[in-house]
């Protein structure tokens, strides 16, 4: 994600201490000497801290953001674009894990910073043979988080929708930060926004059967908006020019959020 300011980091720390939810933190970790990210010319502006969310939604959203990055990184690995893939395996380690570290025990999730480091090293080394095994270790930890979250919810479909929407709402700012002078100056921002959009869509589809039974019209509206977004963000490699106006993306996210409100 992005290089964050010291002021924003201070606000994020206060938000964590208060038990509220903040967006992805900004800690370009220097302590991870064993996993060295290549220098990246592009940087992204810090997102705003959203209103406090329920703790379970907060934690679930961070897990979803990690998955959004892994989804993007995996697509790039499959096309052997290791250099562009590497940042998306570093962001969860540098910008998310530190925020949720103290909550892992509460959600019966084993520490997985070592797994994240090993995965990032594997990608940095372009080790296709070890990649699947390294990725599986991270996925196993995320699955444990999912299992505990599910056990805590009176309505899993409703919870998934809520987390999906909060995940989706992070995409517009990432996308806007990627644009400069009507060009996608920072491809990583485009890829990050795309990963969050696709992850949110996958989450909705994972409970689509329950949503269909509750309100088929609302689900139809959500799917229509996601279909248009996925068409605009069809390629994992960023085009030269923005495929969608930033205001249009925010409008689509708002429409999806409104339709999702009928499913809660």
N, C-alpha and C positions, 0 to 999 in steps of 0.2 A: 504494500500500500504506500504510505507516503512518509516523507521526512517531516516530523512534527516539531512544533515549536515548544520551547521549555514552558511557556505559559500554559499551552494546551495540556502538556503532560501533568502539570500541577493540578489543573481542573479534573483531569481524568483520575488522578490519584484520590482526590476528594470524593469523586463520584463512587469509586470503588469502596472507599471507607464507609460511605453512607449506605452501601448496599444497593445503589442504583445502577442503571445500565448506561454505559457510555459506548461510543463507537470505537472502532479499532484503535488501540493505542499506538503511540509512535515511538518506538524505542529501537532505533537502528543499533542493535546490540553490538558492542565492541567486545563483550565478554565471550562471544562465540568464536574464538580464534581458530577453532578446529574446523569451522565451516566458513570459508571466506567467500563472500559474494563478489562477483566482478563489478567494477565500477560501472554505475549506470548514469548516463547523462541526463536522463529525465527524472523529475521529482514531481510529487503531487501535493497540493495544498491540503492542510488538515481539515477533515470534515467537522461539522458542528456536533457538539454533544447533544444527543436527543433527550427528551424528557425521560425521567426515570421509568424503567420498565419493571414488571414483576421479576424477581430473581430468576425463576425458572426460564422465563422468556429471554432474559438477558443472557443466561448461560447457553441456552439453545441457539440463540442467534450467533454467538461466537463460534459454536461448533459448525453452524451452517456456513459462516464466512470462511472457516478453514476449508470446508468441503468445496466451496466455490473456487478457492485458489487451487486446490488439488485437482479439481475438474479441469481447469484451464491448463495447469501444468501437464496433466496427463495427455491432453490433446496435443500439446506441443511436443511432448516426448514421443508420442506415436508417429509424428512426422519428422522425428529426429532433429527437432529444433531445440537442442539442449540449452543453448545460451539464453534464448527467450523464455524457456521453461523454468530455469533456475530461480529467478526472482519469485515466482509463484510458490515455490517450495520454501523460500526463505521468509516470506511475509508472515505465514502462520507462526513461525518460530520467533521472529523478531518483534512482531507487532500485536500478536494476539495471545500467545501462550503466557506471557508474563502477567497479563491481566486476569486470566482465569486460573492461574497456578494454585492460588489459595482456596479455590472453590472445588478443586478436583476431588478431594476427599469427601466433601459433602455429597457429591454426585456419584460416588463410588466409581470414579474413573481413575485408572492407574496413571501415574506420571508418564508422559510420553514426549517430553522434550528430547530425550535421547533418541527416540524413534524419528522425530522430526529432523534432528541433526544428521542421523544416518541417511535418511532419505535425501536430504539436500546434498550431502557429500556424494551420494550415488549419482545424482543428476549432474553435479559439477564434474564428476569423473567420467560422465557419459557411459556409465556401466549398465548396459541394457540387460545383462544377465542377472544382476542383483536388484534391478529396479522393482520388479513385481514383489519380491520378498520384503523389500524395505517399505514399499507402499502398504503392504498388508499389515505390517506392525502398527502403522498409524491408523489404518482403518479399524483395526481391532479395538484400539483405545476409543475411537469415536463411537463405535458400536456399543461399548460399555456405557458411554455417556447417554446415548439414545435410550438404552434399556432402563437406566435409572430414571430418566426424565419421563419415560412412558409410564413407569410404575407410580409416579407421583401425580399423574393427571387424571381428573375425573372424566375428561373427554379428550382423547388423543387427537382425533381429527381437528377439533377446534383449536387445540394447542398448536398443531402443525401449521394450520392456516395462519395463526397469529405470528409465529416465528418466521414463516415464509414471507409475510408482508414486511416485517421488520428487516429481514435480509434484503428484500427487493428495494426497500427505501434507501439503502446505502448506495445503490448503483448510480443514480443521477449525478451525485457530487463527484464520484470517481470519474464519470464520463466527462463532465464539464471541465475537470482539471486536466483532462487529456487534450483538450481543444485549445488551439491558439491560432488566431488569424484565419479562422475557418479551415484549419488543417488539424489532423490528428498528430500533434507534435510529440505526444507522449504515448506511444502504443500500449505501454503497460497499463495505463489508466483505462483505455478502451477494453483491454483484455480482462481487467479486474471487474469492470462493470458488467461485461458479458458473462463472466463466471457467476456473479451474484444473481443475475437474471435467470440463467439456466438452472442454478441450484434452487432458487425459489420456485421455478416451474416444476422441477422434479418433486419438490416437497408437496406441492398441491396435487400433482398427479398420483403421489403415493397414497393419498386418502380420497381420491376422486370418487370411489364407489360410495363412500359415506356421504360425501358432499352432494353427489347426484341425487341421493335419496332425500336429502334435506331441502335442497333448493336447486333444481336443475337449471333454472334460468340464470341464477347467479354464477354457477359454474360455467355455463356457456359463455357468459360475458367475460369471465376471467380468462377462459381459454382463447377467446377471440383476441383479446389484448395481448396475451402472451405470444400468440401466433404472429402478430404483427411485429412484436419486438424481436422474436427469434429470426424473422425474415430480415430485419434491419441488421441484426448482429450475427448473420449467418456464418461469417468467416472468423476463425480464431485469430488469424493474422490481420492486423489493423489495416484498413484501406488508407489511402492518402487523405481523403476528405471524410468528414463525419457522415456516416450513413443515415443519421437521424438528427433532427434539430434537438438541441438540449431541452428546450421547452416542451417539445413533443414527447420526449422521454418522461419528463416529470408529469405531463398530462396522462400518459398511459399508466404510470405507476399510481397516480391518484384514482384513475378509473378502476384499476384492479383492487385498490384498497377499499373503495366504496362498495364494489360488488362483494368483496370478501366480508364486509361488515354484515351482510345478510346471511352469512354462514356461521356466525358465532353465536 
